[in-house]
């Protein structure tokens, strides 16, 4: 398997980094996190630049996801492109705006139930810790007549009741949703929905793993830059083995995770029957690299690294959050290892 990026893919990554560097500095991240907001003004520009185009391959999407993790721009790109968009495409539709998926399967969570009456479909049930803001519509995984189906439910007054939920990452706000006879329209029904859902989970896991690699890359840059200029006993702290060896190990972890993510993306783009462990290997390596590299960066900065005003903890929170919800890397890796995602 050739994992070499093409010239066009390299240009795509560079263009994404230039745009995000201008749109989202660490100071911007801190302001948005403190205010619990999202960068709504950048969403139309992402659409204009083609970040949600269906023609993008899984490899190209992973490059964009990695840059979003690197910059930490709070936009609903992963929920829209990774989770919701394939369901809309399968139904021959386009999402009305930012969207997300409500997937209660796995992890012992309750799956909403769908029933049909003379007016159409209705959804009943509760979903916890959904990455809901600022979704205009929800793609709900529900059980209809004992089988899995995918439904679209608009947000707003006619949609589910949303209650803010506590989360570790203020740049990715989660909510608890209550469906009480909520009107819905069918996007994919049995028997096609089960296979589609498996592909969506695989795709979402690869993109979230790519984001984790971007988080790790940025945290490593923070640490290396500081180790070059911070002196102790008349020498840069990067010259001491306790610092340099740890950062070298982080670099190895990041590059391994990056290669595994590209391998998983290439397998996703390829014909059926690719490596069954590709996604699982990528998600485990990516989350490990993100968490350990962020912890190393905090250590390199010392007492400054754990202050609220210093930016590193926002990347650390994102790294931790990649394993903290039912759509997380760890949860999806469990599904893949169990053979349910292929």
Protein Blocks (a to p, Z undefined) as FASTA:
>chain_A
ZZbdcfklmmmmmmmmmmmmmmocfklmmmmmmnopacfklmmmmmmnopmgfkbcfklm
mmmmmmmmmnopacfklmmmmmmmmmmmmnopacfbdcddddfeghhiacddddddfkbc
cdedddehiafbccfbdcddddeehiacdddddehjklccddddddfblklccdddddeh
iacddfbdcfklmmmmmmmmmmmmmmmmmmmmmmmmmmmmmmmmmmmmmcgehiafklpm
klmmmmmmmmmmmmmmmmmmmmmmmmmmmcehiafklmmmmmmmmmmmmmmmmmmmmmmn
mmmlmpfklmklmmmmmmmmmmmcfkbmklmmmmmmnopmZZ
